Amino acid sequence: MKLKLIIAAAALLASTPVFAKWSLVQDSTPVVVGGGKLKVIAARGWNRWSKQPTKQSELWSYDGPALNQIQFFDGLAEGQPMAKERNKKREPLPKFTQAMKGTDVAEAFEQTVRVTQGTPDFAIDRIEPARFAGAQGFRFLYHYTANELVRKGEARGAIVGGKLYMITYTAAALHYFDAHLAQAQAIMDSAKIG
């Protein structure tokens, strides 16, 4: 039993990049996210991960990414996936195209989560047109189960200049989703491009 605990602890440490750190995001100040054009105003208590999931994305969390997270997609270009591909042949991820509508983006997000989280249980609960960063865009609500934990989420985005700008908020359905939903929505409402 002791050996199993040591092996599990070693595996956990090995899977966490040494250079990846969390830092507190300055609240009430415009923050450039994803290293590009998307700017938001942060709410108090959110932390930024120093390691970007992809070149055009960034991850924030309040209580830890397993409990809640906001992901920013800053100008995904034609042919880019929403996450890093682990195995392009066996588990290809959908790629963004300029011709996508909001429903297509929601489906691509769903497929991406199914592959990256290994969940067969994912549902889009609602999708509708919505303003995002001053542009006509979309909003969709979703839920899924991963690691025996039900998660709920909201995404808002728009295709501007042929690129995808989107913010997703995902959190454990029990307590954490509702606890920070208003803050996440305020961050989404504050989004500006340029």
C-alpha positions as a Python dict, from the first residue, in 0.01 Angstrom:
ca = {
    (1, 'M'): (0, 0, 0),
    (2, 'K'): (281, 240, 92),
    (3, 'L'): (456, 167, -238),
    (4, 'K'): (136, 246, -433),
    (5, 'L'): (108, 584, -257),
    (6, 'I'): (470, 668, -335),
    (7, 'I'): (423, 572, -702),
    (8, 'A'): (101, 776, -725),
    (9, 'A'): (267, 1081, -567),
    (10, 'A'): (567, 1051, -802),
    (11, 'A'): (338, 1025, -1105),
    (12, 'L'): (145, 1335, -995),
    (13, 'L'): (465, 1535, -950),
    (14, 'A'): (602, 1416, -1284),
    (15, 'S'): (284, 1520, -1466),
    (16, 'T'): (292, 1877, -1331),
    (17, 'P'): (538, 2098, -1521),
    (18, 'V'): (792, 2252, -1285),
    (19, 'F'): (774, 2587, -1464),
    (20, 'A'): (393, 2613, -1449),
    (21, 'K'): (285, 2854, -1176),
    (22, 'W'): (-31, 3033, -1069),
    (23, 'S'): (-33, 3407, -1008),
    (24, 'L'): (-308, 3635, -884),
    (25, 'V'): (-471, 3842, -1160),
    (26, 'Q'): (-493, 4214, -1090),
    (27, 'D'): (-863, 4287, -1042),
    (28, 'S'): (-1054, 4586, -1182),
    (29, 'T'): (-783, 4642, -1445),
    (30, 'P'): (-791, 4553, -1818),
    (31, 'V'): (-583, 4239, -1875),
    (32, 'V'): (-462, 4107, -2212),
    (33, 'V'): (-530, 3732, -2225),
    (34, 'G'): (-393, 3466, -2456),
    (35, 'G'): (-105, 3691, -2557),
    (36, 'G'): (-299, 3873, -2825),
    (37, 'K'): (-591, 4108, -2878),
    (38, 'L'): (-853, 3988, -2627),
    (39, 'K'): (-878, 4203, -2313),
    (40, 'V'): (-1097, 4154, -2006),
    (41, 'I'): (-1142, 4309, -1665),
    (42, 'A'): (-1077, 4054, -1394),
    (43, 'A'): (-1276, 4002, -1078),
    (44, 'R'): (-1100, 3963, -743),
    (45, 'G'): (-952, 3625, -656),
    (46, 'W'): (-885, 3473, -1000),
    (47, 'N'): (-545, 3319, -1070),
    (48, 'R'): (-365, 3289, -1403),
    (49, 'W'): (-173, 2978, -1505),
    (50, 'S'): (171, 3063, -1640),
    (51, 'K'): (155, 2775, -1890),
    (52, 'Q'): (-73, 2846, -2186),
    (53, 'P'): (-282, 2544, -2299),
    (54, 'T'): (-222, 2653, -2662),
    (55, 'K'): (-55, 2951, -2829),
    (56, 'Q'): (-391, 3132, -2849),
    (57, 'S'): (-542, 3037, -2515),
    (58, 'E'): (-504, 3101, -2146),
    (59, 'L'): (-644, 2943, -1831),
    (60, 'W'): (-761, 3106, -1506),
    (61, 'S'): (-899, 2944, -1193),
    (62, 'Y'): (-1041, 3054, -861),
    (63, 'D'): (-1033, 2732, -656),
    (64, 'G'): (-819, 2511, -880),
    (65, 'P'): (-885, 2395, -1239),
    (66, 'A'): (-1056, 2072, -1131),
    (67, 'L'): (-1322, 2281, -952),
    (68, 'N'): (-1354, 2589, -1173),
    (69, 'Q'): (-1180, 2749, -1466),
    (70, 'I'): (-1212, 3020, -1724),
    (71, 'Q'): (-1045, 2958, -2058),
    (72, 'F'): (-978, 3233, -2307),
    (73, 'F'): (-941, 3166, -2679),
    (74, 'D'): (-767, 3465, -2836),
    (75, 'G'): (-798, 3462, -3212),
    (76, 'L'): (-793, 3098, -3319),
    (77, 'A'): (-706, 3100, -3688),
    (78, 'E'): (-820, 2878, -3973),
    (79, 'G'): (-717, 2516, -3918),
    (80, 'Q'): (-630, 2544, -3548),
    (81, 'P'): (-777, 2314, -3280),
    (82, 'M'): (-906, 2439, -2942),
    (83, 'A'): (-656, 2224, -2751),
    (84, 'K'): (-318, 2061, -2806),
    (85, 'E'): (-354, 1736, -2994),
    (86, 'R'): (-210, 1437, -2812),
    (87, 'N'): (-245, 1196, -3103),
    (88, 'K'): (-340, 1346, -3440),
    (89, 'K'): (-400, 1006, -3599),
    (90, 'R'): (-598, 824, -3328),
    (91, 'E'): (-770, 1121, -3160),
    (92, 'P'): (-784, 1411, -3406),
    (93, 'L'): (-942, 1728, -3272),
    (94, 'P'): (-1181, 1942, -3478),
    (95, 'K'): (-1022, 2245, -3638),
    (96, 'F'): (-1163, 2596, -3651),
    (97, 'T'): (-1278, 2730, -3988),
    (98, 'Q'): (-1394, 3081, -4072),
    (99, 'A'): (-1720, 2941, -4212),
    (100, 'M'): (-1831, 2810, -3872),
    (101, 'K'): (-2151, 2936, -3711),
    (102, 'G'): (-2211, 2940, -3336),
    (103, 'T'): (-2362, 2591, -3350),
    (104, 'D'): (-2051, 2461, -3529),
    (105, 'V'): (-1822, 2616, -3267),
    (106, 'A'): (-2030, 2455, -2989),
    (107, 'E'): (-2004, 2115, -3161),
    (108, 'A'): (-1627, 2155, -3206),
    (109, 'F'): (-1595, 2249, -2838),
    (110, 'E'): (-1802, 1945, -2742),
    (111, 'Q'): (-1585, 1712, -2951),
    (112, 'T'): (-1269, 1869, -2809),
    (113, 'V'): (-1385, 1815, -2450),
    (114, 'R'): (-1494, 1458, -2526),
    (115, 'V'): (-1144, 1375, -2654),
    (116, 'T'): (-932, 1574, -2406),
    (117, 'Q'): (-1139, 1486, -2096),
    (118, 'G'): (-1220, 1133, -2207),
    (119, 'T'): (-1590, 1179, -2143),
    (120, 'P'): (-1869, 1019, -2344),
    (121, 'D'): (-2122, 1229, -2148),
    (122, 'F'): (-2140, 1585, -2289),
    (123, 'A'): (-2451, 1786, -2376),
    (124, 'I'): (-2513, 2133, -2515),
    (125, 'D'): (-2809, 2257, -2310),
    (126, 'R'): (-2882, 2577, -2498),
    (127, 'I'): (-2732, 2786, -2776),
    (128, 'E'): (-2836, 3134, -2883),
    (129, 'P'): (-2709, 3448, -3058),
    (130, 'A'): (-2538, 3694, -2824),
    (131, 'R'): (-2315, 3999, -2835),
    (132, 'F'): (-1951, 3936, -2747),
    (133, 'A'): (-1674, 4195, -2734),
    (134, 'G'): (-1886, 4436, -2938),
    (135, 'A'): (-1954, 4184, -3215),
    (136, 'Q'): (-2248, 3964, -3303),
    (137, 'G'): (-2164, 3622, -3169),
    (138, 'F'): (-2308, 3333, -2972),
    (139, 'R'): (-2360, 3192, -2623),
    (140, 'F'): (-2402, 2829, -2527),
    (141, 'L'): (-2456, 2639, -2202),
    (142, 'Y'): (-2329, 2286, -2151),
    (143, 'H'): (-2266, 2010, -1899),
    (144, 'Y'): (-2058, 1694, -1887),
    (145, 'T'): (-1916, 1437, -1650),
    (146, 'A'): (-1543, 1376, -1615),
    (147, 'N'): (-1365, 1190, -1338),
    (148, 'E'): (-1704, 1117, -1179),
    (149, 'L'): (-1771, 1489, -1133),
    (150, 'V'): (-2055, 1669, -1312),
    (151, 'R'): (-1944, 2001, -1456),
    (152, 'K'): (-2153, 2286, -1597),
    (153, 'G'): (-2039, 2561, -1826),
    (154, 'E'): (-2115, 2872, -2023),
    (155, 'A'): (-1932, 2990, -2334),
    (156, 'R'): (-1951, 3317, -2523),
    (157, 'G'): (-1769, 3407, -2837),
    (158, 'A'): (-1762, 3559, -3184),
    (159, 'I'): (-1574, 3522, -3509),
    (160, 'V'): (-1406, 3854, -3581),
    (161, 'G'): (-1174, 3913, -3875),
    (162, 'G'): (-1188, 3543, -3959),
    (163, 'K'): (-1064, 3439, -3613),
    (164, 'L'): (-1241, 3283, -3315),
    (165, 'Y'): (-1252, 3474, -2987),
    (166, 'M'): (-1424, 3288, -2703),
    (167, 'I'): (-1439, 3263, -2325),
    (168, 'T'): (-1558, 2949, -2149),
    (169, 'Y'): (-1642, 2908, -1781),
    (170, 'T'): (-1653, 2551, -1651),
    (171, 'A'): (-1703, 2446, -1289),
    (172, 'A'): (-1821, 2160, -1073),
    (173, 'A'): (-2201, 2167, -1083),
    (174, 'L'): (-2227, 2121, -707),
    (175, 'H'): (-2161, 2461, -544),
    (176, 'Y'): (-1867, 2588, -754),
    (177, 'F'): (-2054, 2671, -1075),
    (178, 'D'): (-2306, 2900, -905),
    (179, 'A'): (-2048, 3040, -661),
    (180, 'H'): (-1847, 3214, -934),
    (181, 'L'): (-2093, 3236, -1225),
    (182, 'A'): (-2165, 3608, -1175),
    (183, 'Q'): (-1792, 3689, -1173),
    (184, 'A'): (-1731, 3478, -1483),
    (185, 'Q'): (-2021, 3647, -1665),
    (186, 'A'): (-1886, 3992, -1567),
    (187, 'I'): (-1548, 3894, -1713),
    (188, 'M'): (-1722, 3780, -2034),
    (189, 'D'): (-1924, 4105, -2044),
    (190, 'S'): (-1601, 4309, -2015),
    (191, 'A'): (-1433, 4145, -2317),
    (192, 'K'): (-1288, 4371, -2584),
    (193, 'I'): (-1091, 4286, -2897),
    (194, 'G'): (-808, 4511, -3011),
}
